[in-house]
């Protein structure tokens, strides 16, 4: 096989150039590992390989220029040229693998550059500054937002914050609300929320300024407010309907009774007129007495039922609750007992509507107890147990006022659901 010295000058020049390239690559790899503060053993292999390539390169250069060669020089010059090509390939493969490995390690390591790169890739703006507002760390998004809002780069976080708060429609940026947390509708339609947080690290005070894109959250909030407005209107209609159901049913029952009384009483009067005036005794006198007795008995029964209209009201209320998917149960008394107390009836209706609408309940338990002319009632639903506070609307406020005028009191408690406690004097509410 042809040795290096037997090759023509062009081939020898090419081989030496390849070795110089391999030496340069190994030198760069060694510098990278050394500056990355790797362990000494990680720099040993590229250093030895670079030294070997350098010695071979220098020796072959002497042989190329026909200098006096030592034993090692003659030995290297008589080696086949393919050996040096193999040395070049091994060096290239090692440099390539080492560079790839260094890149992987650099991506996994947490350095100042990696932290800055991560901050720059955040979808939100972020700025850390000292007490005087001098930025210590700021990402690209905050630079972009600051320039769009103020027309200049962020040189001082305090000045940037003041200028953002002073925006009043400039540059087509619409302020939505301002304060420690401020929101603006940007030129592209997105909603950006700016906030500030004080941080203390090693007895040093720092300020974190954050800009967050809340476009989707703001849109969903607006939709939720619209839906709540629609639900409020439906609730008011439902409440009015529940209040009118009892009255309409009572009026229908009274009208039916009047029609029946009018019809039967008219028949009795006509029959009596024929018997007494026209002297047409179509019926026996006892038949007339029996007919009059029936109509009088019917009228008496209707007068007694008028005193029990509250029973009908309670039945209608329970039927309305069933239509809404809520079951009302009674303990310590019956629904007829509850119907004797108009204020209690209103309290049950208010508790039922609130339980269905606000707590999603499907069951309402009414516990009644009378002690020494005082009615104690507890209305408890099985709705959402995570409710932490109750704000009284117009219905509960009116109910509380009516109870207090009657000499009682009302209390709302939060347990496993919502409990409405009522105390009423029996004589005042029956």
C-alpha positions in Angstrom: 0.0 0.0 0.0 1.3 3.5 -0.8 2.8 5.3 2.1 2.5 9.0 2.9 6.0 9.8 1.5 5.2 7.9 -1.7 2.1 10.0 -2.4 2.3 12.9 -4.8 2.6 16.4 -3.3 -1.1 17.3 -3.8 -2.3 14.3 -1.9 0.1 14.9 0.9 -1.0 18.6 1.1 -4.7 17.4 1.3 -3.9 14.9 4.1 -2.1 17.6 6.1 -5.0 20.0 5.6 -7.4 17.4 6.9 -5.2 16.9 10.0 -5.1 20.7 10.6 -8.9 20.8 10.4 -9.2 17.9 12.9 -6.7 19.7 15.2 -8.8 22.9 15.0 -12.0 21.1 15.8 -10.5 19.3 18.8 -9.1 22.6 20.0 -12.6 24.2 19.9 -14.1 21.3 21.7 -11.5 21.5 24.4 -12.1 25.2 24.8 -15.8 24.7 25.2 -15.4 22.0 27.8 -12.8 24.1 29.7 -14.9 27.2 29.7 -18.0 25.2 30.8 -16.2 24.3 33.9 -16.4 20.5 33.3 -14.5 18.0 35.3 -10.8 17.6 34.3 -11.4 14.1 33.1 -13.8 15.4 30.5 -11.1 17.5 28.9 -8.4 14.7 29.0 -9.5 12.7 25.9 -9.9 15.7 23.6 -6.5 17.1 24.9 -4.7 13.8 24.2 -6.4 13.4 20.8 -5.5 17.0 19.9 -1.9 16.4 21.0 -1.6 13.2 18.9 -3.0 14.9 15.8 -0.7 17.9 16.4 2.4 15.7 16.6 1.4 13.8 13.5 0.7 17.0 11.7 4.1 18.6 12.6 6.0 15.4 11.8 4.3 15.1 8.4 5.0 18.7 7.7 8.7 18.1 8.2 8.5 15.1 5.9 6.7 17.2 3.3 9.5 19.8 3.4 12.3 17.1 3.3 13.8 18.0 6.6 16.1 15.5 8.5 13.7 13.1 10.0 14.0 11.2 13.3 13.1 7.5 13.7 9.5 8.5 14.6 9.3 10.8 11.6 10.5 8.1 9.2 8.1 5.6 10.7 5.1 8.0 10.4 6.1 9.0 6.9 6.2 5.3 5.8 2.7 4.6 7.2 -0.1 4.1 4.6 -1.9 7.4 3.8 -5.2 5.7 4.7 -4.1 5.7 8.3 -4.1 9.5 8.4 -7.5 9.6 6.7 -8.8 7.3 9.4 -7.3 9.6 12.1 -9.1 12.5 10.5 -12.4 10.6 10.5 -12.1 9.5 14.1 -11.3 13.1 15.1 -14.3 14.4 13.1 -16.7 11.8 14.6 -15.4 12.6 18.2 -15.8 16.3 17.7 -19.3 15.9 16.3 -20.4 13.6 19.1 -18.8 15.9 21.7 -20.4 19.0 20.3 -23.8 17.3 20.3 -23.4 16.1 23.8 -22.3 19.6 25.0 -25.4 21.1 23.5 -27.7 18.5 25.2 -25.9 19.2 28.6 -26.2 23.0 28.1 -30.0 22.7 27.5 -30.4 20.7 30.7 -28.3 23.0 32.8 -29.9 26.0 34.6 -27.7 29.0 33.8 -28.2 32.7 33.6 -28.6 32.4 29.8 -31.1 29.6 30.2 -33.1 31.6 32.7 -33.2 34.6 30.4 -34.2 32.4 27.4 -37.0 30.9 29.5 -38.3 34.3 30.5 -38.2 35.6 27.0 -40.3 32.6 25.8 -43.0 33.3 28.4 -46.4 34.4 26.9 -46.7 37.1 29.6 -44.6 40.2 30.4 -42.3 40.1 33.4 -40.0 42.6 34.9 -37.9 42.5 38.1 -36.5 45.8 39.3 -35.0 47.3 42.5 -36.5 49.9 44.8 -35.5 52.7 42.4 -37.1 51.1 39.4 -33.9 50.1 37.7 -34.7 46.9 35.7 -32.7 43.9 36.8 -34.4 41.3 34.6 -37.0 42.0 31.9 -38.3 39.8 29.1 -39.1 40.5 25.5 -42.9 40.6 26.0 -42.6 43.3 28.6 -40.3 45.3 26.4 -42.8 45.1 23.6 -45.8 46.1 25.8 -43.9 49.0 27.4 -42.9 50.3 24.0 -46.5 50.0 22.6 -47.9 51.8 25.7 -45.3 54.5 26.3 -43.6 54.8 22.9 -40.2 54.0 24.4 -38.2 51.1 25.8 -38.5 50.4 29.5 -35.5 52.1 31.2 -37.2 52.5 34.6 -40.0 50.2 35.9 -41.5 52.9 38.2 -41.8 55.4 35.3 -43.3 52.7 33.1 -45.9 51.8 35.7 -46.9 55.5 36.2 -47.2 56.1 32.4 -49.3 52.9 32.0 -51.7 54.0 34.8 -52.0 57.5 33.1 -53.2 55.9 29.8 -56.7 57.3 28.9 -57.3 56.1 25.4 -53.9 57.1 24.0 -52.5 54.9 21.2 -55.9 53.2 21.0 -55.4 51.5 24.4 -58.6 51.5 26.4 -58.3 51.3 30.3 -60.9 48.9 31.8 -60.0 49.3 35.5 -57.0 50.8 37.4 -55.3 50.3 40.7 -52.6 47.9 42.0 -54.1 45.5 39.4 -55.0 47.3 36.2 -56.4 46.1 32.9 -56.3 47.6 29.4 -57.8 46.6 26.1 -54.8 46.7 23.7 -54.7 47.8 20.1 -55.1 44.3 18.8 -58.2 43.7 21.0 -56.4 41.6 23.6 -56.9 42.3 27.3 -53.7 42.8 29.3 -53.7 42.9 33.1 -50.8 44.6 34.9 -49.9 43.9 38.5 -47.1 44.7 40.9 -45.7 42.5 43.8 -43.1 43.4 46.4 -40.4 40.7 46.9 -37.8 40.6 49.7 -34.7 38.6 49.2 -31.7 38.7 51.5 -33.1 41.8 53.2 -33.3 43.5 49.8 -36.6 44.8 48.4 -37.4 44.1 44.8 -40.5 44.9 42.6 -42.0 42.3 40.3 -44.2 43.8 37.5 -46.3 41.3 35.6 -48.4 41.7 32.4 -50.9 38.8 31.8 -53.1 38.2 28.8 -56.6 37.7 30.3 -58.6 38.0 27.1 -60.3 34.7 27.4 -61.0 35.1 31.1 -62.4 38.6 30.6 -64.6 37.4 27.7 -65.9 34.5 29.8 -66.6 36.9 32.7 -68.7 39.1 30.5 -70.7 36.1 29.2 -71.2 35.0 32.8 -72.5 38.4 33.8 -75.0 38.3 30.9 -76.1 34.8 31.8 -76.5 35.9 35.5 -78.7 38.9 34.3 -80.9 36.5 32.3 -81.1 34.1 35.3 -82.1 37.0 37.6 -85.0 37.9 35.2 -86.1 34.3 35.1 -85.9 34.1 38.9 -88.1 37.2 39.3 -90.6 35.8 36.8 -90.6 32.4 38.6 -91.0 34.1 42.0 -94.0 36.2 40.7 -95.4 33.0 39.2 -95.2 31.2 42.5 -96.8 34.1 44.3 -99.7 34.2 41.7 -100.3 30.4 41.6 -102.0 30.3 45.0 -104.1 33.4 44.3 -105.2 32.2 40.9 -106.2 28.8 42.3 -108.1 30.3 45.1 -109.9 32.6 42.8 -110.8 29.7 40.5 -112.2 27.7 43.4 -114.2 30.6 44.7 -115.6 31.3 41.2 -116.6 27.7 40.8 -118.3 27.7 44.2 -120.2 30.9 43.3 -121.4 29.5 40.0 -122.6 26.3 41.7 -124.4 28.2 44.5 -126.0 30.6 42.0 -127.3 27.7 39.9 -128.7 25.6 42.7 -130.1 28.5 44.6 -131.8 29.7 41.5 -133.4 26.4 41.0 -134.7 26.4 44.6 -136.1 29.8 44.2 -137.9 29.0 40.9 -139.3 25.8 42.4 -140.5 27.7 45.5 -142.1 30.4 43.4 -144.0 27.8 41.3 -145.1 26.1 44.5 -146.2 29.2 46.5 -147.3 31.8 43.9 -148.3 29.9 40.9 -149.7 27.1 43.0 -148.0 24.4 41.0 -147.1 21.8 43.5 -145.0 19.7 41.2 -143.1 18.3 44.2 -144.0 17.4 47.7 -143.2 20.0 50.3 -140.6 17.8 51.9 -138.7 17.6 48.6 -138.4 21.4 48.7 -137.2 21.3 52.3 -134.6 18.7 51.3 -133.4 20.8 48.4 -133.1 23.9 50.5 -131.3 21.9 53.2 -128.7 20.7 50.6 -128.0 24.2 49.2 -127.7 25.6 52.8 -125.3 22.8 53.8 -123.2 23.4 50.7 -123.0 27.1 51.5 -122.0 26.4 55.1 -119.2 24.0 53.9 -117.9 26.6 51.5 -117.8 29.2 54.3 -115.8 26.7 56.4 -113.4 26.1 53.5 -112.7 29.8 53.2 -111.1 29.6 56.6 -108.9 26.8 55.2 -107.6 28.5 52.1 -104.2 28.4 53.5 -104.3 24.6 53.1 -104.9 25.0 49.4 -102.1 27.5 49.3 -99.7 25.0 50.9 -100.8 22.3 48.5 -100.2 24.6 45.5 -96.8 25.6 46.9 -95.8 22.0 47.3 -97.0 21.2 43.7 -95.0 24.2 42.4 -91.9 22.9 44.2 -92.3 19.5 42.6 -92.5 21.1 39.2 -89.1 22.7 40.0 -87.7 19.3 41.0 -87.7 20.1 44.7 -89.4 17.9 47.4 -90.7 19.6 50.6 -90.9 17.4 53.7 -92.2 18.3 57.2 -91.1 17.2 60.6 -92.8 18.0 63.9 -95.9 19.0 62.0 -97.8 18.6 58.7 -98.2 20.8 55.7 -101.7 21.6 56.9 -100.2 22.8 60.2 -97.8 25.0 58.3 -100.6 26.4 56.2 -102.2 28.0 59.2 -99.3 30.4 59.5 -99.1 32.8 56.4 -95.7 34.1 57.4 -94.3 30.6 57.7 -95.8 29.8 54.3 -94.0 32.7 52.8 -90.8 31.7 54.5 -91.1 28.2 53.0 -91.7 29.6 49.6 -88.7 31.9 49.8 -86.4 29.2 51.2 -87.5 26.8 48.4 -86.9 29.3 45.6 -83.5 30.3 47.0 -82.5 26.6 47.5 -83.4 25.7 43.9 -81.9 28.8 42.3 -78.7 29.4 44.3 -77.8 26.0 45.9 -79.1 23.6 43.3 -81.1 21.7 46.0 -83.7 19.1 45.3 -85.0 18.7 48.8 -86.2 21.1 51.5 -86.9 19.9 55.1 -89.2 22.0 57.3 -89.0 21.3 61.0 -91.8 22.8 63.2 -92.2 23.0 66.9 -94.5 25.1 69.2 -93.4 25.9 72.7 -95.3 28.3 75.0 -97.2 30.1 72.3 -94.1 30.4 70.2 -93.5 28.8 66.8 -90.0 27.6 66.0 -89.3 26.6 62.4 -86.1 25.5 60.7 -85.9 25.2 56.9 -82.9 23.3 55.6 -81.9 22.3 52.1 -79.5 19.7 50.7 -77.9 22.1 48.2 -74.3 23.0 47.7 -72.4 22.8 51.0 -69.5 24.9 49.8 -71.5 28.2 50.2 -69.6 30.4 52.6 -71.7 33.5 52.7 -75.3 34.7 52.0 -76.3 38.1 50.9 -80.0 38.9 51.5 -81.9 39.9 48.4 -85.2 41.7 48.3 -87.2 38.5 49.1 -85.3 37.7 52.3 -85.2 41.3 53.4 -89.0 41.6 53.0 -89.5 38.4 54.9 -87.2 39.5 57.8 -89.1 42.8 58.0 -92.4 41.0 58.2 -91.2 38.6 60.8 -89.8 41.3 63.0 -93.0 43.3 62.7 -94.9 40.3 64.0 -92.6 40.1 67.0 -90.3 37.3 65.9 -86.8 37.0 64.5 -85.1 35.3 61.6 -81.5 33.9 61.3 -79.6 32.3 58.4 -77.0 29.7 59.2 -74.5 27.8 57.0 -74.0 24.2 57.9 -74.3 21.3 55.4 -76.3 23.6 53.2 -78.3 26.7 54.2 -80.6 26.8 57.2 -83.3 29.4 57.8 -84.3 29.6 61.5 -87.5 31.4 62.3 -89.1 32.3 65.7 -92.7 33.6 65.7 -95.4 34.3 68.3 -98.3 31.9 67.5 -101.1 34.5 68.3 -99.5 37.1 65.9 -99.2 34.8 62.9 -102.0 32.3 63.1 
